[in-house]
């Protein structure tokens, strides 16, 4: 009789433990990303980088820069070196710096940054060689400017990782030089650098916009355009503004 009672108690204890373990497993396996109302799963909004908290990062990339406006007069007026036929070309440089992403909800963020950025333009023409009129020398004048860009960007996430950005940017002039070079038949016969920093405004303002994609690993890609708003010449003797296409690789910590 006592043996039967003992087995009964053991059976009840085993049943209690089995029910408790099953309930615990059900709680662990309960899905948290969707609900099943009306037999149709309703998924929650995807988490974006804007909801991950404040992030710091580094950014670097390529600049394709040009000047819009009176670029010929602003560089050096190549008419002093050429016969008048002058073409304008872009100048390739780089940018690198730091940024901080400040979230404003799930799909919006503010991103201030500080970047060293190379800008400028290049002019190209031809000139006759005295005594050898059949020969033509190639003449180039390259404006080599460097700035510290301080953008304050608003970012809007379209989907997980993909975003648009736009905002104002102030740029502080670090250096400005013009290099004039002339040569023929593959040889450089003349090269001279001119310091033109005192002729340019110390602060430039621009509107910035573009798009990018931020991966979960922290790496990201972006491409944008800087549209200069202020004239570069501080004496207002010519009108020229910076135009820059930027392609960047970034990493957020």
QUIPE-V166224 format. One record per residue. N is the residue number from 1. SS is DSSP state (A for helix, B for strand, O for the rest). Layout:
# QUIPE-V166224
N;SS / N;SS
This chain:
# QUIPE-V166224
1;O / 2;A / 3;A / 4;A / 5;A / 6;A / 7;A / 8;A / 9;A / 10;A / 11;A / 12;A / 13;A / 14;A / 15;A / 16;A / 17;A / 18;A / 19;A / 20;A / 21;A / 22;A / 23;A / 24;A / 25;A / 26;A / 27;A / 28;A / 29;O / 30;O / 31;O / 32;O / 33;O / 34;B / 35;B / 36;B / 37;B / 38;O / 39;O / 40;B / 41;B / 42;B / 43;B / 44;O / 45;O / 46;O / 47;O / 48;O / 49;A / 50;A / 51;A / 52;O / 53;O / 54;O / 55;B / 56;B / 57;B / 58;B / 59;B / 60;B / 61;B / 62;B / 63;B / 64;B / 65;B / 66;B / 67;B / 68;B / 69;B / 70;O / 71;A / 72;A / 73;A / 74;A / 75;A / 76;O / 77;O / 78;A / 79;A / 80;A / 81;O / 82;O / 83;O / 84;O / 85;O / 86;B / 87;B / 88;B / 89;B / 90;O / 91;B / 92;B / 93;B / 94;B / 95;B / 96;B / 97;B / 98;B / 99;B / 100;B / 101;B / 102;B / 103;B / 104;O / 105;O / 106;O / 107;O / 108;B / 109;B / 110;B / 111;B / 112;B / 113;B / 114;B / 115;B / 116;B / 117;B / 118;B / 119;B / 120;B / 121;B / 122;B / 123;B / 124;B / 125;B / 126;B / 127;B / 128;B / 129;B / 130;O / 131;O / 132;B / 133;B / 134;B / 135;B / 136;B / 137;B / 138;B / 139;B / 140;B / 141;B / 142;B / 143;B / 144;B / 145;B / 146;B / 147;B / 148;B / 149;B / 150;B / 151;B / 152;B / 153;B / 154;B / 155;B / 156;B / 157;B / 158;O / 159;O / 160;O / 161;O / 162;B / 163;B / 164;B / 165;B / 166;B / 167;B / 168;B / 169;B / 170;B / 171;B / 172;B / 173;B / 174;B / 175;B / 176;B / 177;B / 178;B / 179;B / 180;B / 181;B / 182;B / 183;B / 184;B / 185;O / 186;O / 187;B / 188;B / 189;B / 190;B / 191;B / 192;B / 193;B / 194;B / 195;B / 196;O / 197;A / 198;A / 199;A / 200;B / 201;O / 202;O / 203;B / 204;B / 205;B / 206;B / 207;B / 208;B / 209;B / 210;B / 211;B / 212;B / 213;B / 214;B / 215;O / 216;O / 217;O / 218;O / 219;B / 220;B / 221;B / 222;B / 223;B / 224;B / 225;B / 226;B / 227;B / 228;B / 229;O / 230;O / 231;O / 232;O / 233;B / 234;O / 235;O / 236;O / 237;O / 238;O / 239;O / 240;B / 241;B / 242;B / 243;B / 244;B / 245;B / 246;B / 247;B / 248;B / 249;B / 250;B / 251;B / 252;B / 253;O
